[in-house]
Amino acid sequence: MKRFTDITKYQVYFEGLIQEERKAEMDFHLNEILLLTGRQREQKGRALLTLSGRDAGTGIGGVYLVKLVRGSGLPDNEISNGDVVIVSKDKPTGKEEQATVVGKTKRSITIAYNKVPPYLVYGKNLRLDLFSNDITFQRMIDAIKQLNQLPILQEYIKANIAFNQEKVIDPNLTIDGAFLNPKQMNIIQKAFASNDIFLIHGPPGTGKTTTLSYLIKSFFESGKKILVTAPSNTAVDNILEKLQALKIPSTRIGNPVRMDEDLLNLSLDVQLQDHPDYQQANGIWNKIQILKKEQDDYIPASGQNRRGLSDQKIVQLASAKKSYRGIQNSKIRKMARWIKIQQEINRNYEEAQALQTQAIESILEKSAVICSTNSTAGSELLKDIIFDIVCIDEATQSTEPEALIPLVKGRKWVLAGDHQQLPPTVKAREASSLSISLFERFQQELPEDRIDILTIQYRMHQEIMRFSNDRFYQNQLKAHPSVKHHTLLDLPGFESFPYINPKIEEVVKATKPIVFIPCTEGLEEQLADSYSFFNQAEIQLTKEITDALLSSRLFPADIGIISPYDQQVSRLKSALRDYHIEIKSIDGFQGREKEVIIISLVRSNQEGNIGFLRDYRRLNVALTRAKRKLVIIGNPKTLESDPTYKALIENISIQ
Ligand SMILES: Nc1ncnc2c1ncn2[C@@H]1O[C@H](COP(=O)(O)OP(=O)(O)OP(=O)(O)O)[C@@H](O)[C@H]1O
């Protein structure tokens, strides 16, 4: 980890890494554009097809605006304001002029060009491609700059721990913690008492998110304003669900399309619908639509029509019933009427905008707790809000500059995470040091009184936890008595039925909480246009084990199937199409749990090449999702070339 004594050097260093990552992101999109069809990329939310473009005038700073419309409406997509996009007629080459998204509606997207736009953008049947999710990069750079106003945070980044002071636990602090264990209570007390930073290290299933939510409750009850963030929408929803259960009034900001449906009532968008100012603004928007229709009966005062005449002059000529430079008076009058309506539209537009802003501000001002992803914390909506406390969950999955986006908005900070689980995703090889999170920097540099670890886990049978505990947590983890020996047999209705294949029957038998199933007959395969792998024999085996588990009366919702490879995940999904079982990548399963987890490891080759399975943090996440039974499928001959996998397989077979 690189250390800094000068914050300017820190800023320059991270800005450089962000630029590398930005470049890699563009390469990623270009690669995907080459690999996938337009339709496939549209399904991923990174392209929009069959658009028609038209001139939308100029915008702030003289940029050229183009509005791209699809009458039938745009599909769900991940393109947002501030993103860099390219427009093409067929498949883009990457050499197209880049534009920035400045506005989006259900049917249109408006983009801004710095130069005169290429002529083709005014045509039909256009394709728009996301080229870089630039907004997050810009927010990171802004956050790094804002560090200048936060001397305390600077000192911590420099590991200048002169700020270390004895903390006094508030004797009046009451925590509604009948549910919590003493360690969780103690962590809440310490984090509450901290003047600046506190880190909660939460190994799998130890109640990191639970503890954080009770801490937020204590802050809320003491009248503080709190920003709660996490790197992904799923992780934000995860903590929001807990805050809701604790009846802490919270507002979720972000795109409702990416939120959990059950939590939508907490979103800013839904809360706005009930706000009187917003309703009034909606009435005005409707009026604007009517005015626009009325305008269609007259002649637009466009550059070509007005021939250099000002609005004022056109109105004057109209009332004086005069023609001018060959423009007949009837035409001048129609333009004057058009201008009058336009002026009314503008007045209404401003009024509606002001009411809408007022409504948003009043909701955000009243909300004690605001939740968003790290990136959205940098949005305009929160521009003028300073929070007493910023809490980041899953902080070890955020790059350092990404974590700074929410942190610079607060004056006291709590970060929860586990550096032994998945690190932040970094695309550029040159920016690989971004994969060390700010949590890790603080964990290494801060005095001990700023960090504590949760050690009792409430998820796994003790045998499921054993390997991870030994490898990654120095055997500090303890299984709570309520889960230590729990098995499938304790689940109501479960009965391990005889199964046609005795080997599979042995697997399903509830007595063994963790089993490794060798699958040597299958070979890993790869499609020509993909970097991902799949293994047909493992898919077959997974299906058979799932059938056996279901015939033992386990519910589909109790089973999770995970694999490190996207190709395997999508093939498993189609092989088990009607099973209603959650099938995800390991990365997609971080933070989740199921009674039974089946892992398909896929790799099977003569060379003993295990690719990115070698990232043991990914293995750790995979191994720690199951509560009562973990089934691992893999080719031991390939896997055992790696000492950690070898130890894992041996460890399971002696249990
Ligand atoms: N003190 C407690 N008593 C009983 N159950 C608890 C306690 N604390 C947490 N739990 C339960 O343990 C499970 C895991 O909790 P939580 O999701 O907060 O853990 P986590 O550390 O965030 O997990 P992950 O490894 O997925 O990040 C949940 O079902 C939660 O209700």
The ligand as an ORCA input file, in Angstrom:
! r2SCAN-3c Opt
* xyz 0 1
  N     -27.053    -10.688     17.724
  C     -27.655    -11.449     16.834
  N     -28.473    -12.447     17.217
  C     -29.071    -13.257     16.325
  N     -28.917    -13.159     14.986
  C     -28.107    -12.184     14.546
  C     -27.425    -11.286     15.430
  N     -26.688    -10.444     14.676
  C     -26.904    -10.786     13.393
  N     -27.750    -11.802     13.302
  C     -28.228    -12.495     12.096
  O     -27.104    -12.973     11.372
  C     -27.348    -12.934      9.956
  C     -26.212    -12.183      9.296
  O     -26.292    -10.811      9.677
  P     -25.797     -9.639      8.716
  O     -26.405     -9.792      7.389
  O     -25.954     -8.366      9.468
  O     -24.267    -10.068      8.674
  P     -23.091     -9.539      7.769
  O     -21.884     -9.608      8.602
  O     -23.446     -8.225      7.210
  O     -23.063    -10.681      6.678
  P     -22.208    -10.835      5.314
  O     -21.212    -11.871      5.531
  O     -23.232    -11.347      4.355
  O     -21.661     -9.508      4.969
  C     -28.699    -12.257      9.785
  O     -29.656    -13.265      9.573
  C     -28.909    -11.533     11.116
  O     -30.278    -11.381     11.448
*
